[in-house]
């Protein structure tokens, strides 16, 4: 059955709650660990049905955010998801309190229990109304973002399509594109700032009700962190010492290469005087060449890509009305991964496709390998390692997309990874400061963002551009509003991906074997255990970042 042929129906939440309550009671009354495991499997099946319909609704709302039926369905899930969370948490509470816990730990592993305990600490029926409001506010923001109809160069563009012009060889066009984007976001300034202010106060209230000092502490548990904010603070310092000076150096060379003395923000995405590397083909041909690439790469990737092409599990064409983002999700009842993105004719089309296929491979692999759905889903830092590493491990086939510009793509992609880490730190640090100061005004939040930009990207000159020069840049980063504190996952993952890249340069076969070993862990270990299990370097250890980056710096600096 192809993706759009899968029938959708709104789940009966009352029946779900009733069924879960019965399973919770049966679990508590079970007389053996084996019986509890059987009941747990039944619970996962019921939970999976709900999540399948939720996933289908989200996909169809992403594909067309203006479809009135799925707008209504999104509003439905915004309201009822907290109730579903409550009944799921009641069941998992029983697992934690099981009289057969020693046997269950042997079956499921310690990390499973760690996550269950964190879920218990970050949920209470008292916050259900606040959770529903949080969902509704994030949906409002996504609708605003997707509403972009920006007239530029004779076209009507969404934000993704407009971004392509930021790489134009014509400097005036690059600047004009950023100005047009800024005007769009400025037109929504009051609405976005109101939504975010309400979200900050909402999440802070949730945290206070649950006994946390602020939302920062709660978010670390909600996201199943196995490290502390103190570890992140030490890592930030490494970024300042190791990466920022190098990036300043590389940006000076970039300015010389493109013939610019007064390097501005609108020059940041333009790497080569004769133009950035662009894929030579449209989306249909890109998918066909992706099938060739993954078909040749390994038996695992061939099986995956053939399934996804056969079942039409891609929607990568940018269109007005689509959600602005890229993601991969698994439709649990069918075992299908689905990839969503907004191609705009830039190298980002290939980067995003390889990235999301890394997620898809991990989901597909663990689904076949691990019996319990709860143990398939890796910690988010590991998930993003699957995807970010795949961007590099596919490099022997990048010529299929870029032809004579393949070397240019390799260079810009590697440097982009180095530039990304300080930016991702800005995103994470900004949120830590905002949620530590929930009463800040919009102006204070904007000033905070500008200060962090100057600290971690000192080469940036916003040149009085609208939106960006007032510190509004954070509003463009969807994760800040919709997925708080997610971005540190990307940061940690990028350090892992750089290690797979360095190993790939020396021994591609060894890199792939280590990568597959990493993927197969799934959700049975936390990120620190992933790192140790696969013999990688932790970005949190002393001088860890310097050691990780050294071979990448050397490779970049040896390029001709």
Residue, then its C-alpha position, 0 to 999 in steps of 0.5 A: x500500500x502506497x503512503x497516500x492510500x493508507x486510510x486515516x480515521x480519527x482514533x477513539x480516545x475514550x476507547x484508548x483510555x479505557x483499554x489502557x486503564x484495563x491493561x494497567x490494572x492487568x499489569x499490576x495484577x499479573x503474577x509473573x514477569x512473563x505475563x507482564x511482558x505479554x501485557x506490555x506488548x499489547x499496550x505497545x500495540x494499542x499505543x502504536x495504533x494511536x501514534x500511527x493515526x497521529x503520524x498520518x494526520x501530521x504528515x498530511x497537514x505538513x504536505x498541505x497546511x491549508x487543508x481544512x480537514x487536517x487543520x481540524x485534525x491537528x487541533x484535535x490532537x493538540x487537545x487530546x494528546x495530553x490525555x493520551x500521554x496521561x494514560x500512557x504514563x499511568x501504564x509506565x508507572x506500573x512498570x517502574x513499580x513492578x514487583x518483577x522489576x529485576x526481571x524486567x530490567x534484564x528484558x528492557x535494559x536500564x536506559x528504558x527505565x531511566x527514560x520511564x522515570x524521567x517521563x514520570x517526573x515531567x508529567x502530571x494531570x495538573x499540567x494537561x491543560x497547559x500542555x494542550x495550550x502549548x500544542x495549540x500555540x506551536x501549531x499557530x506558529x507553524x501556520x504563520x511560518x507556512x503562510x509565507x507568500x513572498x514575491x521575489x524575482x518574479x516568483x511567489x516564494x515560501x521561506x525555503x524557496x526564497x532561501x535559494x536566492x541567498x546563494x546567488x552569485x549576484x550580491x545585490x540579489x543575495x541582499x535583497x532576498x534576505x531583506x525580503x525574508x526579513x520583511x516577511x518575519x517583521x510583518x509577523x513580529x507582534x504575533x510571533x513574539x506574543x506566541x513565544x512569550x505565552x509559550x515561555x510563560x506556559x512552559x515555566x508554569x508547567x515546570x513550577x507545578x512539577x517542582x522544578x526551578x525553571x523549564x531548563x531543568x524540566x526540558x533536560x528530563x523531558x528530552x531524556x538527557x544523560x548529561x547535565x547543563x554543566x556539561x553543556x556549559x563546558x562544551x560551549x567553552x570548548x567551542x569558543x576556544x577551538x572552533x570560533x577562531x578557526x571559523x573566523x579564519x575560514x570566513x576571512x578566506x571565504x571573503x577573499x575567495x569571493x572578492x569581498x572586503x566588507x563581508x556581510x551577513x548576505x555573503x555568509x552562504x556564498x562560498x565560491x566566486x563562480x557560484x556554489x555547487x548546485x545539484x544538476x537535476x530536479x527532484x524527480x531525478x535526484x530521487x532516481x539517483x538517490x535510489x542508485x546511490x543507496x542501491x550500490x551503498x549496501x544491502x541495508x540501504x538498497x532494501x530501504x530505498x527500494x521500499x521507499x520509492x515503491x511506496x512513494x514515501x517521499x515528499x521533497x518538492x517545495x510548494x506554497x502551503x507546505x510546512x517549512x521543515x525537513x523530517x523523517x517519521x515512521x508510520x508504526x503500524x506499517x513500518x514505513x519511514x516517510x521523508x518530508x522536505x522542501x527542495x529549493x535547487x541548492x546543495x541543501x537538497x542533497x544534504x537534507x535527503x542524505x540526512x533524512x535517509x540516515x534517520x530512515x535507515x536507523x528506523x528501518x533497521x531497528x524495527x527489524x532487529x529490536x522486538x519492542x518499539x520502545x527500545x527501537x527509538x534511540x536518544x535524539x543525539x544518537x538519532x541525529x548522529x545517524x542522519x548527520x553521519x550519513x551526509x558524509x558516508x554517502x560522499x563516494x556517490x555525490x558526483x551523481x548529483x553534482x558532477x564537476x562540482x562534487x569537490x566544491x560540495x565536499x568542501x562547502x559541506x565540511x565547512x558548513x558542519x564546522x560553522x554549524x556547531x557554534x550556531x547550534x550553540x547559540x540556539x541552545x544557549x539562547x533558550x537556556x538564558x530565556x527560560x532562566x529569565x522568563x519575564x524578559x521582554x521581547x526586546x531583551x530576548x532579541x538583545x540576548x540573541x544579538x549578543x550570542x551572535x557576536x560571541x559565537x559568530x563574530x564575523x557576522x555583520x548584519x548591515x542594518x538588515x531588517x529583522x536580523x539587525x534587531x535580533x529577530x533571527x531566533x524567530x526563523x529557527x522553528x525548533x526554538x518555538x516548537x521543539x525547545x532544547x532540541x538543538x543541543x542534540x544536533x550539536x552533539x551529533x555533529x561532533x559524532x558525524x565529524x568523527x565518522x567523516x574523519x574515519x571515512x577519509x582513512x577507511x570507508x569500510x571501517x567507517x561504515x561498519x562502525x556506523x552500522x554498529x552505532x545504528x543497531x543499538x537503537x534505544x537500548x543505551x543513552x548517548x554516553x553509552x553509544x559513544x563508549x560502545x563504538x569507541x568514539x570521543x565524547x565532546x564533553x570530555x576535556x579537550x574532546x572537541x579539539x581532538x575531534x576537529x583536528x583531522x577535519x581542520x587538517x583536511x579542510x586546510x589541505x584543500x587546493 
